[in-house]
Amino acid sequence: MPAQKLLLLDSASLYFRAFFGLPDSLKAPDGTPVNAVRGMLDFVATLIEVTEPDAIAACWDNDWRPAWRVELIPSYKEHRVEIPAETGPDVEETPDLLDVQVPVIARALELLGIPVVGVDGFEADDVIGTLATTWDGPVDVVTGDRDLFQLVDDARGVRVLYPAKGMRNLESVDTAWIRQRYAIEPTQYADFAVLRGDPSDGLPGVAGIGEKTAATLLTAYGDLAGIVAAAGDRHVKMAPRARTNLLAAADYLAVAPRVVEVVRDLPIDVDLTLRPLTPEQVTAMADLAETWGLGRPAERAVAARSAP
């Protein structure tokens, strides 16, 4: 029997893309915007049609900015905080017109028999990292987050489907793709991201080190530990400016890998196998579609789930 294929959805990445990709003039009968819901359902239908998975998970941010990551790098996603909170968890800055749609998206996924999987204290990236690492079979990860390129593993059949040009023209990110695009190996990607930094995540990176320099350093010294060791050893040849900047960033480099590397060993025990929709699910989905004015996207999602 062939190995079962798993499809992992980076849910927030997809519904944000749907929200900004469709006009908010798409509304439910009560006037509530449903552009993100409709877009998400279209995405799900397309992805199931294209990848034909045996199992699927909609991976969720139970904690979009975990305290343990913020403790290591206080600037982590700081610019996304809606209201600085002295007590309690930070609130992510989410457009109000999207915020009201997220529960509807979760309900629609549930009715489609797609498990919504999150773990308290961790991000969707960590859920994806765990499921991609522990699944016994090929895995397709759908995300607009390049940090998840670190999961690519040809030997295990783990690839990232990256919507750089839209959901119908996905980039299939494998080892060859990463080598061609960044001149590094997938196993080096997390270290590459640490060096380069990422303003969208509040990661400063190392001053003066962009993608090309990061790739050159990784090619020369193997990994971040090798680069740091070389920078601290005057007998090892290294460009003076790079050495100076690396030494100046020692505190950041000591903690950043733990922030950038996804967790791969969360305690997740969820049945992800896709099963035929029951008549009750189909009816409930039709009711949801009528209530929220989801139209053709809901029909497509049900049809995709009902196909052999």
N, C-alpha and C positions, 0 to 999 in steps of 0.2 A: 504494500500500500504506500503510495507516495506521501512524502511529508506534507503536513498541513501548512498552508500559507496564512500568515498573520498580517493584517492591515492595522497599523497604528495611526490614529489621527491626533495631531497636535491641535486640540479643539479650539483653544483661544486664538491661535495663529490663523485658523481657518475662518472662525466667525468674525474676527476683526477684518479680515480680507473681504469677506462677503459684505460686511456693513459698509465699508468704504468703496466697494466696487459697484454697489447698486444704489439707486436713488432712494432717499427716505420718503418719497412720495408713495412708495408701496406700503399700503396700510391695511390693517384689519378692518372689519365692519365698524368697530367702535372707535376707529381713528388711530389706534396704536400702530407705530411703524413696524413692519415685519420684513424689511429688506434683508437683514442679517439671517433671519430664520429661513426665508425663501432661498437665499444664496447658499446657506449651509446645506439645505436639503438637496439642492442641485449638485453641490460638491460631492455629497455622500453618494448620490445616484451615479454620478460620473465615475467616481473612484471605484465603486463596486463593479460597475460595468467594465472598467479598464483592467483592474487588477484581479478580479474574480477570486476574492479571498475565501478561505474556509473559516476564518475566525477574525474578529475585529474588536477594537477597543477605542472608545473616545476618551483620550487621556486628558485629565482635568487638573487645573491648578487649585488644589485645596489650600495651598498657601503660595501666592505668586511671588512673595518676597520673604523667604524663610529667615527667621531671626538668626539662625546659625551662619547663614551666608552674610548677612548684614554685619554681624559681629566681626567677621573676618575682613570685610571691605565695606565700611559704612556708606560709601557712595553707590553701592549696588542698587540699581533701579530707583535711586532716590528721586530722580526727576519725574518719576511716574506717580509719586505719592500725591493723592488728591488733597488731603488735609494732614499736615504733620500731627501725629498723635503721640502724646506723652505716655498715655496708657492705652493698652489694647493694641490690636494689629493695625498695620497701615492699610489704608484703603487705596486701591489702584484707581488712577484717574481713567475712568471709562465714560465715554459719551452717554448722557442720560438716555438718548434714543436707542442706544445699544443695550444699556443695562437692563431695561425692561424686557428685552428679547431673550436674554440668556436663559431664564427658567423655561421659556417655551422651547428653546433649542434642546435643553436637557430632556424635557418631556417627550419631544418628538423622537429623539434618539432612543429613549426607553421604549416607546411604542414600536419602533422599528427593530427591536430586539438587539440593539447595539449597546453593550455595557458602557456606562460612564464610570471611569476608574480614576480615583484620586486617593492620595494618602496624606493625612494631616501632617503639616510641617514640611511638606515637600511640593515641588513644582511638577507640572506635567512632564517636563524634560526628564525628571528622575523616574517617573512612572514609565515613560517610554524607554529610558535606558535599562530599567530592570526587565521589562517584558521583552525587549529586543535581545537582551543578553541571555535570558533564561528559556526563551521559546525554542523548542526542538523542531526547527524547520525554517523555511525562508520567511523573511520579514520585510515588508514595505512600510517605511515611515514617511508620512506626508506632513511636511512642515515648511514654513518659510523662515525658520530659525537655523542659520548656518552652524551654530554650535553643535547641532546634532549630527553634523558630518563626522564627528568623532566616533560614531557608532558603526560606520560603514565597515563591512567585513565580508569580502567576497567568498572566503572559505565557508562561512556560515550562511551565506545568502542574504545578508542584511544590506539593504540599500535605502537611500533617501530619495523620495520623489519630491523635487523642489519646484514650486510653482513660479519660477522666475518669469515665465511668459504666459501665465494663466493656468487654470486647472485642466484645460484640454490640451495643453502642450507642456507637460511636465518634464523637467530635466531628470534623467535617471542618474543619480550620483552614486558611482561606484569607485573603486580604487583608481581605475584609469582616468576617470573624470577629475578626481582630486589631484592626481599627479599632473595632469595637463593644465588644470586651472591654477594650482598653487605651488607645484613643484615640491610637494611633500607627500608623505604617506598618511593614510587615515589615522594611524596610531599616533601621529605627531600633531594632529589637528588641534587638540586641546592646548598643547604647549604653544602652538602657533597663535591661537586665539588669545592666550595670556600675554604673549609678547606684543601682538598687534593692538590689543585692547578693543573695546567696543563701546562707543559713546551711548548707543541705545540701551545698554545694560549698566551704564555707569562704571565701566571698567577702564581705567586710565591707560593701561598698557605701559610700555617702556618708551620714554621720550626718544624721538628720532628713529624708532624702529617701526617700519611699516611692513606690509606683506612681503615685499621682495627681500628686505634685510632679514626678516624673521625666517623666511625659507632658506636663505643662505646660511644663517647660523645653525639651523636645524640640520641642514645637509652636512655642515662641517663638524658639528659636535653631537649629533644624534638626538638629543632630547634636552629639555630645559635644565635638568640636573647637570648634564655635560656642559651646557652653555655657561651656567653659573660657575661651575668649577673652573672652566677655562678663563672666565673673566677675572677670577681671583688668583690666577696663576700667571705671573708676569713672564714665565718661561714659555707659555703657550701663545702662539701668534694669534692676534685678534686686532681688528681695526681699533685705533685708540678711542675714537668717539663712541663706538659701540661698547667698548669696555667701560668707559666712564659712565655711560648712561645705565648700563646693567648694574654696576656697583651702586649707583645712586638709587636704583629701584629695588635694592635687596629686600627691604621689608615687604614691599608689594609682591615680589616674586616668591617670597616664603609662604604666602597664604593664598595667592590667586588660583593656583591649580585646584585647590579644594572647592573654590567657588565655581570655576568653569567646568570642571569634570562632572558629568552627570553621575548620579548615584545608580548603582546597578544591582543592589541587593535588598530592595525594599520587600517587606513581607506582604506580598500580593497573592491572594488565592481566590481568583475569580474565573468562572467558566466563560471563555471568550468564543466558544464555538457558535457559529451561525446556524440557527435552526429555522425551518419554515415558519413564516408568520401564521399565527392562529387566526381564525375568523374574528375572534374578539379583538385582536390587535389591529386587524385591518379596519374593523368598524370604528374602534376608538381613534385610529389615525384619521379616518374620514371625518369624524366629529371634530377633532382638533383642527383639521384643515378648514372645515366650514367656519368654526368659531373665529379663527385667526386669518381667514382669507388667504390660505397658502397655495391654493390653486394647483397649477401644473407641476411645480417642484415637488409637492407632496405626492402627487400621483407617480411621478418619475421615481421617487425614492421607494415607494411601495412596490412598484413594478420591478425595480432593480433587486430588491430584497426577495421578491417572489420568483425571480427567474431561476431555472435549474442551475 
